Amino acid sequence: MFPEYLSNLFSNQSYNPDNFFLIAGPCVVEGEEVVMEIAEKVSTICKRLEIPYVFKASYRKANRTSANSFTGLGDTIGLDLIKKVGEKFDLPTTSDVHSAEEATLAAKYVDILQIPAFLCRQTDLLLAAAETGKIVNVKKGQFLSGPSMKFAVEKIQKAGNHQVMLTERGTTFGYQDLVVDYRNITWMKEQNVPVIMDCTHSLQQPNQTTGVTGGNPQLISTIAKAAIATGVDGLFIETHPNPSVALSDGANMLRLDLLEDLLVQLLRIRKAII
């Protein structure tokens, strides 16, 4: 069963309460045509499979390897398009924020504020996100253990906001790779908040000398299946019609036409474990 704040978030969707929920969309807002295409296709799939769905896209990419990397169309343009997607398809939405000022701005447009992994210990950012009254999804830092995320949860809850979620997105393994320790899912669930598996960023190969982050998208299904078997509450999957031309994180995104088959397999695993 979802906590009340998630049940309220999905109240306008017809879904199976025994299913996991899905946060999915492109890495960044590239333009209206692509965000609308992705939202329409993912929404249609999730309705058919009775999976509650949150549309995700970043309106700004602040953490880029190279100064030449695409960072967005502009804050207002990006946020307006995310809001437009939510209104058109009647979906809750989320985007990441990087400062207290951004949290205040983005809260006017989205339903969930996402705290990037690198910023999960930034107290002023966590408190600003909490004070908006929105649901706050904190990604576990690549440099932290699952149990240590209790402090992020405590900061938000002590600010008077109990609408918290945590996301596992891998752990730094050497200079240019990540690994997933599935114990973190169990440990983070001990905080009595929903726990999400980021199936795409956990497969990044960061800090490449080319200035472009690499990835292992062929392992997305492996990460997702193991996470569902471990008892995760939700999945985070970045997807794109053609990842090879995506403007951000194309190396670790799932091709959009592969999503439905993967979700069907995951539902079978979910059914087997509950």
Buried (B, 14 or more C-beta within 10 A) or exposed (E): EBBEBBEBBBEEBEBEEEBBBBBBBBBBBBEBEBBBBBBEBBBEBBBEBBBBBBBBBBBBBBBBBEEEBEBBBEBEBBBBBBBBBBEEBEBBBBBBBBBBEBBBBBBEBBBBBBBBBBBBBBEEBBBBBBBBEBBBBBBBBBEBBBEBBBEBBEBBBEBEBBBBBBBBBBBBEEEBBBEBEBEBBEBBBEBEBBBBBBBBBBBBBBBBEEEBBBBBBEBBBEBBBBBBBBBBBBBBBBBBBEBEEBBBBBBBBBBBEEBBEBBEBBBEBBEEEE
